[in-house]
Amino acid sequence: MEIKIGDVVRLKKKHPCGSDQWQVIRVGADIGIRCQKCHRRVLLARGVFERRAKVFLSRGSEAF
């Protein structure tokens, strides 16, 4: 799965605040994501992120 900074994804489960849309803010062995509603940051292992990601809502720009 190709993941870029700035991607907005919908995860399978909703965040406790009620949103299911997250923006990718860090890419590496772990994926950093931020909730679009409450701006909470979460760090997920790449494998966990790939299993939980349902659909890409928008794609970010190339980082380099």
C-alpha positions in Angstrom: 0.0 0.0 0.0 1.4 3.4 -1.0 0.9 5.9 1.8 1.9 9.6 1.5 1.8 12.5 3.9 -1.4 14.4 3.5 -3.5 11.4 2.5 -7.0 11.4 4.1 -8.3 8.0 4.9 -11.5 6.5 6.3 -10.8 3.8 8.9 -13.1 0.8 9.7 -13.9 2.0 13.3 -14.9 5.5 14.4 -12.9 7.5 16.8 -14.6 8.2 20.2 -15.3 11.7 19.0 -17.5 10.3 16.2 -15.2 10.9 13.2 -13.8 8.2 11.0 -11.6 10.4 8.8 -7.9 10.7 9.5 -5.0 12.6 7.8 -1.6 11.0 7.5 1.0 13.2 9.2 4.0 10.8 9.4 5.2 7.9 7.3 7.8 5.3 8.2 7.7 2.0 10.1 4.9 3.6 12.0 2.1 5.7 10.5 1.1 8.9 12.3 -2.5 10.0 11.7 -4.6 12.9 13.0 -8.3 12.9 13.5 -10.0 15.4 11.2 -12.6 16.4 13.9 -10.8 16.6 17.2 -7.2 16.8 15.9 -6.0 14.0 18.2 -2.8 12.3 17.0 -2.3 8.5 17.0 0.7 6.4 16.0 -0.1 3.0 14.4 2.3 0.3 13.2 2.2 0.1 9.4 0.6 -3.4 9.4 -2.2 -2.2 11.8 -2.8 0.9 9.7 -3.1 -1.2 6.4 -5.6 -3.6 8.0 -7.7 -0.7 9.5 -7.7 1.5 6.4 -11.0 1.2 4.5 -10.7 3.8 1.7 -8.6 6.8 0.7 -10.8 9.9 0.5 -8.1 12.2 -0.9 -4.4 11.7 -1.8 -1.6 13.9 -0.5 1.2 15.3 -2.6 4.5 13.6 -3.1 6.8 14.5 -0.1 10.0 14.6 -2.2 
